[in-house]
Amino acid sequence: MELYYKSTRGHADHVTASSAILQGLAVDGGLFVPETFPVLDVSIEELAQMDYKQTAYEVMKLFLTDYTEEELKYCIDSAYDEKFDTDVIVPLVKADEAYFIELFHGKTIAFKDMALSILPFLMTTAARKNRIKNEIVILTATSGDTGKAALAGFADVPGTRIAVFYPKNGVSPVQERQMVTQKGDNTFVVGIHGNFDDAQTSVKQMFSDAELKKELDEAGFQFSSANSINIGRLVPQIVYYVFAYAQLVKNGEIEAGEKVNIDVPTGNFGNILAAYYAKRIGLPVAKLICASNKNKVLYDFFSTGVYDRNRDFYVTSSPSMDILISSNLERLIYQIGGCSAENDSKLMESLAKTGKYTITEEMREQLDGFYGNYATEEDTASAIRRLYEKTGYVIDTHTAVAEAIYEKYVAETGDTTKTLIASTASPFKFARSVMTAIEGDPGEMDEFALIDRLSQISGVKEPAAVTELRTAPVRHQNECDRDQMAAVIKNWLGIR
């Protein structure tokens, strides 16, 4: 059955998957969502016998129906190869009472690799299918991890260029160094004087700027996105939840059909939305646990039904979650609002004008499948230390937010349902915060000395991605204010 996409705001419908991937954002500023949800057409028992690539095909074929079997398998095979440091691609590790889905074994040691390893292949295949003549310019805002993963995925891919904007003082030292040392003649990295929300808002404005779009087209370019607003980012993320569940069945931890909880550290809402989509296609999921850090706009939303970004912004030890505008929440809002583009548009207009919106009681009732809570900086550090001291397993700061919320959830509800926790980044990416949590303030120890110490106490060899950074030269030293971003892009592309 052919599956088509429509905009959450109503001005685009019956769009093919490949076209939606190329566009990134709909022309009305809305996000593409499937017109209907497909259903898994293979059994859990069959999935339990499949490897990651096979699982990826069974899930992605449901959503990307205008890709041929040959095209989709080419994209999958090209993505999930030796770029990952384990043949399993996504190991499942039991530590204490939870099961950690290790999503950080790709080239940039963060979960964004899972989707951004395949997006360039999905996009270039889509360009051929849609006879696109323009060069595709990937425009991306990042809170730390998307940027590097997108850069690595699109570096030197023919017919594409990629520009990444990140908050200059809002990412970890390793995250920044990963981006500014990126190779590739088609890559461009800019640190903005502001936070992630500033970068993301300006990127969305560029997508919606009709005059800029015309200038780009005349110069032979067109924008697309590698952020999770792109449905081509979201669909591959559904796969690892299905795969992890099937591994629990394969390992005899659960029976096929038994429900599990899924706990996700959440900022932009894309990763937990992928878990929600997995549930919609038939994965047996009980509770979706939305774990926030001190920037707890999502926790407050689930608690009150009011989304309000008018608040202080905090820089935390889990910087990829330092977000107050959770773009992907719009897809859920659209769903629980009866798939009403009119309703969604009004709420998003309110967010743009006043910084807040309130959903109805009827909409709130449809959020029963979610549980939200937040972790303080102390909670996060305590979760790292407690899990290490109890099991020897070391987690990063973002995963620690999810672990802290898992503890709160169990204490609050008494629910002992087996729980999958999305482990979204390697602890080596946040060595200072991790080692401070485990051993106390390291003082003046430099980042690489801390990485050496982390390797020693964890018994885990430092990832190749970190080793490369020790000697990699800085290639990008660009900075700008948020209101200069469009001008910076035009200058880079040679548009006057």
URJONOR-V790759 format. One record per pair of residues at least 12 apart in sequence whose ideal C-beta (glycine too) atoms are under 6 Angstrom apart, sorted by the first residue. I is the first residue (numbers start at 1). J is the second residue. D is the distance in whole Angstrom. If there is no record, write none. Layout:
BEGIN
((I | J | D) (I | J | D))
END
This chain:
BEGIN
((2 | 65 | 5) (3 | 34 | 6) (3 | 38 | 6) (3 | 65 | 5) (4 | 35 | 5) (5 | 20 | 4) (5 | 32 | 4) (5 | 34 | 6) (6 | 35 | 5) (7 | 26 | 4) (7 | 28 | 6) (7 | 30 | 4) (8 | 30 | 4) (8 | 31 | 5) (8 | 33 | 6) (8 | 330 | 6) (8 | 334 | 4) (8 | 344 | 5) (9 | 28 | 4) (9 | 30 | 3) (9 | 341 | 5) (9 | 344 | 6) (9 | 345 | 5) (10 | 341 | 3) (11 | 28 | 4) (12 | 26 | 5) (16 | 66 | 4) (17 | 64 | 4) (17 | 66 | 5) (18 | 66 | 5) (18 | 126 | 4) (18 | 129 | 5) (18 | 130 | 6) (20 | 32 | 4) (20 | 231 | 5) (21 | 122 | 6) (21 | 123 | 6) (21 | 126 | 5) (21 | 232 | 4) (22 | 126 | 5) (22 | 224 | 6) (24 | 224 | 4) (24 | 225 | 3) (24 | 230 | 5) (25 | 207 | 5) (25 | 229 | 6) (29 | 208 | 5) (31 | 229 | 6) (31 | 330 | 5) (31 | 331 | 5) (32 | 231 | 5) (33 | 331 | 5) (37 | 280 | 5) (38 | 62 | 4) (38 | 281 | 6) (39 | 281 | 6) (39 | 282 | 5) (40 | 281 | 5) (40 | 282 | 4) (42 | 58 | 5) (44 | 249 | 6) (44 | 256 | 4) (45 | 256 | 5) (47 | 246 | 4) (48 | 246 | 5) (48 | 249 | 4) (48 | 250 | 4) (52 | 80 | 6) (52 | 89 | 4) (52 | 243 | 6) (53 | 76 | 5) (53 | 80 | 6) (55 | 239 | 6) (55 | 242 | 6) (55 | 243 | 5) (56 | 76 | 5) (56 | 239 | 5) (57 | 76 | 6) (59 | 238 | 6) (59 | 239 | 5) (59 | 242 | 5) (60 | 235 | 6) (63 | 235 | 5) (71 | 125 | 5) (75 | 118 | 6) (75 | 121 | 4) (75 | 122 | 5) (78 | 121 | 5) (79 | 117 | 4) (79 | 118 | 4) (83 | 106 | 6) (83 | 107 | 5) (84 | 105 | 5) (84 | 106 | 5) (85 | 105 | 5) (86 | 105 | 5) (90 | 240 | 5) (90 | 243 | 6) (92 | 244 | 6) (92 | 247 | 5) (95 | 391 | 5) (95 | 393 | 4) (96 | 390 | 6) (96 | 391 | 6) (98 | 406 | 6) (98 | 419 | 5) (98 | 421 | 5) (99 | 420 | 5) (100 | 421 | 5) (100 | 423 | 4) (101 | 244 | 5) (101 | 420 | 6) (101 | 422 | 5) (101 | 423 | 6) (102 | 423 | 5) (103 | 424 | 6) (104 | 425 | 5) (104 | 426 | 4) (107 | 152 | 5) (108 | 148 | 4) (108 | 149 | 5) (108 | 152 | 5) (108 | 465 | 6) (109 | 426 | 4) (109 | 429 | 6) (109 | 463 | 5) (109 | 465 | 5) (110 | 145 | 4) (110 | 425 | 4) (111 | 424 | 4) (112 | 145 | 5) (112 | 146 | 5) (112 | 149 | 4) (113 | 149 | 5) (114 | 240 | 6) (115 | 233 | 5) (115 | 236 | 4) (115 | 237 | 5) (116 | 149 | 4) (116 | 150 | 5) (116 | 153 | 4) (117 | 153 | 6) (118 | 236 | 5) (119 | 232 | 5) (120 | 153 | 5) (120 | 154 | 5) (120 | 157 | 5) (122 | 232 | 5) (134 | 220 | 5) (134 | 221 | 6) (134 | 222 | 4) (135 | 159 | 6) (135 | 220 | 6) (135 | 221 | 5) (136 | 160 | 5) (136 | 224 | 5) (137 | 161 | 5) (137 | 221 | 5) (137 | 223 | 5) (138 | 154 | 6) (138 | 162 | 4) (138 | 224 | 6) (138 | 226 | 5) (139 | 163 | 6) (139 | 203 | 6) (139 | 223 | 5) (140 | 164 | 5) (140 | 226 | 5) (140 | 227 | 6) (141 | 165 | 5) (141 | 199 | 4) (141 | 200 | 4) (141 | 203 | 5) (142 | 164 | 6) (142 | 166 | 5) (143 | 196 | 4) (143 | 320 | 5) (143 | 323 | 6) (144 | 171 | 4) (144 | 175 | 4) (144 | 319 | 5) (144 | 320 | 4) (145 | 320 | 5) (147 | 164 | 4) (147 | 166 | 5) (147 | 179 | 5) (148 | 178 | 4) (148 | 179 | 5) (150 | 226 | 4) (151 | 164 | 6) (151 | 182 | 4) (151 | 187 | 5) (155 | 184 | 3) (155 | 187 | 6) (156 | 184 | 5) (161 | 186 | 4) (162 | 187 | 6) (163 | 188 | 4) (163 | 489 | 6) (164 | 189 | 5) (165 | 190 | 5) (165 | 192 | 5) (165 | 199 | 4) (166 | 191 | 6) (167 | 195 | 5) (167 | 196 | 5) (168 | 191 | 4) (170 | 195 | 6) (170 | 315 | 6) (170 | 319 | 6) (171 | 319 | 5) (172 | 319 | 6) (172 | 430 | 5) (173 | 447 | 5) (174 | 429 | 5) (177 | 469 | 5) (180 | 474 | 5) (180 | 476 | 5) (181 | 472 | 4) (181 | 474 | 6) (188 | 492 | 5) (189 | 476 | 4) (190 | 478 | 4) (190 | 480 | 6) (191 | 479 | 5) (192 | 480 | 6) (192 | 482 | 5) (193 | 481 | 5) (194 | 482 | 5) (195 | 313 | 6) (196 | 323 | 6) (197 | 324 | 5) (197 | 325 | 5) (198 | 482 | 4) (202 | 482 | 5) (202 | 485 | 5) (206 | 486 | 5) (207 | 223 | 6) (215 | 495 | 6) (219 | 495 | 5) (221 | 493 | 6) (228 | 270 | 3) (228 | 328 | 6) (229 | 327 | 5) (234 | 274 | 6) (237 | 274 | 4) (238 | 274 | 5) (238 | 277 | 5) (238 | 278 | 5) (241 | 275 | 5) (241 | 278 | 4) (242 | 278 | 6) (242 | 283 | 6) (244 | 420 | 5) (245 | 283 | 6) (254 | 418 | 6) (257 | 284 | 6) (259 | 284 | 5) (259 | 286 | 4) (260 | 418 | 5) (260 | 420 | 6) (261 | 286 | 5) (261 | 287 | 4) (261 | 289 | 6) (261 | 417 | 5) (261 | 419 | 4) (262 | 275 | 5) (262 | 285 | 6) (262 | 288 | 6) (262 | 420 | 5) (263 | 289 | 4) (263 | 402 | 5) (263 | 406 | 5) (263 | 419 | 6) (263 | 421 | 5) (264 | 422 | 5) (265 | 291 | 5) (265 | 398 | 4) (265 | 401 | 5) (265 | 402 | 4) (265 | 424 | 6) (266 | 290 | 5) (266 | 291 | 6) (266 | 298 | 6) (267 | 321 | 4) (267 | 323 | 4) (268 | 323 | 5) (268 | 326 | 5) (268 | 327 | 6) (268 | 328 | 6) (269 | 326 | 4) (269 | 328 | 4) (269 | 329 | 5) (270 | 328 | 4) (272 | 288 | 6) (272 | 290 | 6) (273 | 328 | 5) (273 | 331 | 6) (275 | 288 | 6) (276 | 288 | 6) (286 | 417 | 5) (287 | 371 | 5) (288 | 369 | 6) (288 | 370 | 5) (289 | 371 | 5) (289 | 409 | 6) (290 | 370 | 6) (290 | 372 | 4) (291 | 401 | 5) (291 | 402 | 4) (291 | 405 | 4) (292 | 374 | 4) (293 | 316 | 5) (293 | 318 | 5) (293 | 321 | 5) (293 | 375 | 6) (293 | 401 | 5) (294 | 314 | 5) (294 | 316 | 5) (295 | 314 | 5) (295 | 322 | 5) (295 | 324 | 6) (296 | 374 | 4) (297 | 309 | 6) (297 | 324 | 5) (298 | 326 | 6) (298 | 372 | 6) (299 | 372 | 5) (299 | 373 | 6) (299 | 374 | 4) (302 | 370 | 6) (302 | 372 | 3) (305 | 358 | 6) (305 | 359 | 5) (305 | 364 | 5) (306 | 358 | 5) (307 | 357 | 5) (308 | 356 | 4) (309 | 324 | 4) (309 | 325 | 6) (309 | 355 | 5) (310 | 355 | 4) (317 | 397 | 5) (317 | 433 | 4) (318 | 397 | 4) (318 | 398 | 5) (318 | 401 | 5) (320 | 398 | 6) (336 | 363 | 5) (336 | 366 | 4) (337 | 363 | 6) (371 | 409 | 6) (373 | 405 | 5) (373 | 408 | 5) (375 | 401 | 5) (375 | 404 | 4) (375 | 405 | 6) (379 | 404 | 4) (380 | 397 | 6) (380 | 400 | 5) (380 | 401 | 6) (380 | 404 | 6) (381 | 437 | 4) (383 | 400 | 4) (383 | 403 | 4) (383 | 404 | 4) (384 | 400 | 5) (384 | 434 | 6) (384 | 437 | 4) (385 | 437 | 5) (385 | 438 | 6) (388 | 438 | 5) (394 | 427 | 5) (394 | 458 | 4) (396 | 425 | 4) (396 | 427 | 4) (396 | 430 | 5) (397 | 430 | 5) (397 | 433 | 5) (398 | 424 | 5) (398 | 425 | 5) (399 | 423 | 4) (399 | 424 | 6) (402 | 421 | 5) (426 | 463 | 6) (428 | 451 | 6) (428 | 462 | 6) (428 | 463 | 6) (428 | 466 | 5) (431 | 450 | 4) (431 | 451 | 5) (431 | 454 | 5) (432 | 450 | 5) (435 | 450 | 5) (435 | 453 | 6) (435 | 454 | 6) (451 | 466 | 6))
END
